[in-house]
Amino acid sequence: MTRERQPTPRTPRAPRVALVIPARLGSSRFPGKALVEINGHPLIYYVWREALKVKRASRVVIASDSREILTTAKSFGAETIRTSARLRNGTERTAEVASRISADIFINVQGDTAIYRASWIDRAIEDMLARRSEFHTLAIPITQDESLFNPAVVKVAIGKVDDQARALWFSRYPIPFVRDAKGGAKTWLKIAKFWRHIGIYLYTRHGLAQYSGQPMGAIERAESLEQMRILEAGWTMGVTLVRGRAVSVDSPRDIAVVERYL
């Protein structure tokens, strides 16, 4: 009697990861910052260079509606995709890219995030996959008192569910508010723990589609924080907590800080 052969179990396919760097010229606080020269290269070059080190990302794309940004990106070898000028934020720009390329997870590294670590993103991908979440991001401790009340430094309040960090709220104002603090930022930092949100987002393809179909909420509009659309809609957002140095360029004075650490 011949024994019937059992099919060989298939190894699950690893999720395909695409990293998108959305960029525009029309920044209200610092117009043209994506192309500002730092140590001989445009700002967006440094964002792209670090993104190439993300081990799990099989594709890195610079997405913009600006011909000037796309031409510059091509000159240093980046893959580019031209997107609509009507898009309001980097997540919407990433969603347009997702409608045109194939991947399971999309990562949005904002085009002004000049200094960060690719290893953080690889950790965040692993955390996201383990939690099976649709949305994920990163945060770093605030240790410098001048950052606490700076509205360009976005803060995130973090809670934990089953020992996994998730975002409770984002604001340009310090959260939590320290009611009984009589001193300035130094006192606040002694009393409470504050986290800075890093401008890096991770989404599943389905999560991006959900985001695109959701209208902008009142809090997102008031704070001008695209990630608030996720929380306002009642969805959860996981957080990977990291340590190190992260620098975003929000004004011309930030250029000197980037030059110091590159």
C-alpha positions as CSV (number, residue, x, y, z in Angstrom):
1,M,0.0,0.0,0.0
2,T,1.4,3.4,-1.0
3,R,1.4,6.1,1.6
4,E,0.0,9.3,0.3
5,R,2.6,12.1,0.4
6,Q,1.8,15.0,2.7
7,P,2.2,18.5,1.2
8,T,5.3,20.4,2.5
9,P,4.3,23.2,4.7
10,R,4.9,26.6,3.2
11,T,7.1,29.1,5.0
12,P,5.1,32.3,5.6
13,R,6.2,35.1,3.3
14,A,8.0,38.0,5.1
15,P,6.0,41.2,4.8
16,R,7.2,43.6,2.1
17,V,8.2,46.9,3.5
18,A,8.4,50.2,1.5
19,L,9.9,53.3,3.0
20,V,8.6,56.6,1.8
21,I,10.1,60.0,2.4
22,P,7.4,62.7,1.7
23,A,8.8,66.1,1.0
24,R,7.5,69.5,-0.1
25,L,8.9,73.0,-0.7
26,G,6.1,75.0,0.8
27,S,6.8,74.6,4.5
28,S,5.1,77.5,6.4
29,R,7.8,77.7,9.0
30,F,10.9,77.1,6.8
31,P,10.1,77.3,3.0
32,G,12.4,75.2,0.9
33,K,14.0,73.4,3.8
34,A,14.1,70.0,2.0
35,L,16.8,71.5,-0.3
36,V,18.7,73.6,2.1
37,E,22.4,72.8,1.9
38,I,24.1,71.2,4.9
39,N,27.8,70.2,4.6
40,G,27.5,70.1,0.8
41,H,24.3,68.1,0.5
42,P,20.6,69.0,0.6
43,L,18.8,68.1,3.8
44,I,16.7,65.4,2.2
45,Y,19.9,63.6,1.1
46,Y,20.7,62.8,4.8
47,V,17.1,61.5,5.4
48,W,17.4,59.2,2.4
49,R,21.0,58.1,3.2
50,E,19.9,56.8,6.6
51,A,16.7,55.3,5.2
52,L,18.8,53.0,2.9
53,K,20.2,51.4,6.1
54,V,16.8,50.1,7.2
55,K,17.3,46.3,6.8
56,R,13.6,45.4,6.5
57,A,12.9,48.0,3.8
58,S,13.1,46.6,0.2
59,R,12.3,50.0,-1.4
60,V,13.1,53.6,-0.5
61,V,11.2,56.3,-2.4
62,I,11.2,60.1,-2.2
63,A,7.7,61.4,-2.9
64,S,7.0,65.0,-3.7
65,D,4.8,67.3,-5.8
66,S,7.9,69.5,-6.4
67,R,9.8,69.1,-9.6
68,E,12.9,70.7,-8.0
69,I,12.9,68.2,-5.1
70,L,12.4,65.2,-7.5
71,T,15.2,66.4,-9.8
72,T,17.6,66.9,-6.9
73,A,16.7,63.5,-5.5
74,K,17.4,61.8,-8.8
75,S,20.8,63.5,-9.0
76,F,22.0,61.6,-5.9
77,G,20.4,58.3,-7.0
78,A,17.1,58.2,-5.2
79,E,14.0,56.6,-6.6
80,T,11.3,59.2,-6.9
81,I,7.5,59.3,-7.3
82,R,5.6,62.5,-8.2
83,T,2.5,63.0,-6.1
84,S,-0.4,65.4,-6.1
85,A,0.0,69.0,-4.9
86,R,-3.4,68.8,-3.2
87,L,-2.2,66.5,-0.4
88,R,-2.2,68.0,3.1
89,N,0.4,66.0,4.9
90,G,3.0,63.2,4.6
91,T,0.6,60.4,5.5
92,E,-1.7,61.4,2.7
93,R,1.4,61.5,0.4
94,T,2.4,58.1,1.6
95,A,-1.1,56.8,0.9
96,E,-0.9,58.0,-2.7
97,V,2.4,56.2,-3.1
98,A,0.8,53.0,-1.6
99,S,-1.8,53.2,-4.4
100,R,0.9,52.9,-7.0
101,I,3.5,50.4,-5.5
102,S,3.2,47.0,-3.9
103,A,4.1,46.5,-0.2
104,D,2.5,45.2,3.0
105,I,3.9,47.8,5.4
106,F,4.6,51.5,4.5
107,I,7.0,53.6,6.5
108,N,6.8,57.4,6.4
109,V,10.0,59.2,7.4
110,Q,9.3,62.9,7.3
111,G,11.6,64.7,4.9
112,D,12.9,67.0,7.7
113,T,14.0,64.2,10.0
114,A,17.7,64.9,9.4
115,I,19.1,62.8,12.2
116,Y,17.7,59.4,13.3
117,R,18.8,55.8,13.4
118,A,17.8,53.2,10.8
119,S,18.0,50.5,13.6
120,W,15.1,52.3,15.4
121,I,12.9,51.6,12.4
122,D,13.8,48.0,12.2
123,R,12.9,47.6,15.9
124,A,9.6,49.4,15.2
125,I,8.8,47.0,12.4
126,E,9.3,44.0,14.6
127,D,7.2,45.6,17.4
128,M,4.4,46.4,14.9
129,L,4.4,42.9,13.5
130,A,4.4,41.3,17.0
131,R,1.4,43.4,18.0
132,R,-0.4,43.1,14.7
133,S,-1.2,46.8,14.8
134,E,-2.3,48.9,11.8
135,F,-0.5,52.1,13.0
136,H,2.8,52.5,14.8
137,T,5.4,55.3,15.6
138,L,8.4,56.1,17.7
139,A,9.2,58.3,20.7
140,I,12.3,59.4,22.6
141,P,12.7,60.9,26.1
142,I,12.7,64.6,26.5
143,T,15.7,65.5,28.6
144,Q,16.5,69.1,27.6
145,D,14.3,71.8,29.3
146,E,14.4,74.0,26.2
147,S,12.5,71.4,24.2
148,L,9.6,71.0,26.7
149,F,7.8,74.2,25.8
150,N,8.9,74.4,22.2
151,P,5.8,73.9,20.0
152,A,8.0,72.5,17.2
153,V,8.8,69.6,19.4
154,V,5.7,67.4,19.4
155,K,5.0,65.5,22.7
156,V,3.2,62.2,23.1
157,A,1.5,60.9,26.2
158,I,2.1,57.1,26.4
159,G,0.2,54.4,28.1
160,K,0.7,50.7,28.3
161,V,-1.6,47.7,27.5
162,D,-0.2,44.3,28.3
163,D,3.2,46.0,28.8
164,Q,3.1,47.4,25.2
165,A,3.4,51.1,24.8
166,R,0.7,53.0,22.8
167,A,0.0,56.6,22.1
168,L,-2.7,58.2,24.2
169,W,-2.4,61.7,22.9
170,F,-0.2,64.1,20.9
171,S,0.3,67.8,21.4
172,R,2.6,70.7,20.8
173,Y,2.1,71.6,24.4
174,P,3.7,69.6,27.2
175,I,1.7,66.6,28.2
176,P,1.0,65.7,30.9
177,F,0.4,69.1,32.4
178,V,2.2,69.3,35.8
179,R,-0.4,71.0,38.0
180,D,1.7,71.6,41.1
181,A,4.9,72.6,39.4
182,K,6.0,76.0,40.7
183,G,9.1,76.3,38.6
184,G,9.9,76.2,34.9
185,A,10.7,73.3,32.6
186,K,13.5,72.0,34.8
187,T,10.9,71.4,37.6
188,W,8.5,69.8,35.2
189,L,11.2,67.3,34.0
190,K,11.9,66.3,37.6
191,I,8.3,65.6,38.4
192,A,7.0,63.8,35.2
193,K,8.2,61.8,32.3
194,F,7.9,63.5,28.9
195,W,8.3,61.9,25.5
196,R,9.1,63.5,22.2
197,H,7.4,62.1,19.1
198,I,9.8,61.3,16.3
199,G,8.4,62.1,12.8
200,I,8.4,58.5,11.6
201,Y,5.1,56.5,11.0
202,L,4.4,52.9,10.2
203,Y,1.2,51.7,8.6
204,T,-0.2,48.6,7.1
205,R,-1.7,49.0,3.6
206,H,-5.1,48.6,5.1
207,G,-4.4,51.2,7.8
208,L,-3.3,53.7,5.2
209,A,-6.5,53.2,3.2
210,Q,-8.5,53.7,6.4
211,Y,-6.6,56.9,7.1
212,S,-7.2,58.3,3.6
213,G,-11.0,57.7,4.0
214,Q,-11.2,59.5,7.3
215,P,-11.9,63.2,7.4
216,M,-9.6,65.6,9.2
217,G,-10.7,66.1,12.8
218,A,-11.0,69.2,14.9
219,I,-7.9,68.4,17.0
220,E,-5.7,67.5,14.0
221,R,-6.7,70.8,12.4
222,A,-6.1,72.8,15.6
223,E,-2.7,71.3,16.4
224,S,-1.7,70.7,12.8
225,L,-0.7,67.1,13.7
226,E,-1.6,64.5,11.1
227,Q,-1.3,61.6,13.6
228,M,-4.2,62.9,15.6
229,R,-6.5,61.7,12.8
230,I,-5.7,58.2,13.9
231,L,-6.6,58.8,17.6
232,E,-9.6,61.0,16.8
233,A,-11.0,58.1,14.7
234,G,-10.7,55.8,17.7
235,W,-7.9,53.7,16.3
236,T,-4.8,52.7,18.4
237,M,-1.2,53.5,17.6
238,G,1.6,51.5,19.0
239,V,4.9,53.2,20.1
240,T,8.5,51.9,20.1
241,L,10.5,53.8,22.7
242,V,14.1,54.5,21.7
243,R,17.1,56.4,23.1
244,G,19.6,58.4,21.2
245,R,19.7,61.6,19.1
246,A,16.9,62.7,16.8
247,V,17.0,66.1,15.1
248,S,14.3,67.5,12.8
249,V,14.7,70.8,10.9
250,D,11.9,73.1,11.8
251,S,13.6,76.5,11.4
252,P,16.9,77.9,10.0
253,R,18.5,77.8,13.5
254,D,18.2,74.0,13.4
255,I,20.7,73.8,10.6
256,A,23.6,74.5,13.0
257,V,22.4,71.6,15.2
258,V,22.3,69.2,12.3
259,E,25.8,70.3,11.2
260,R,27.2,69.6,14.6
261,Y,26.0,66.0,14.7
262,L,26.4,64.8,11.1
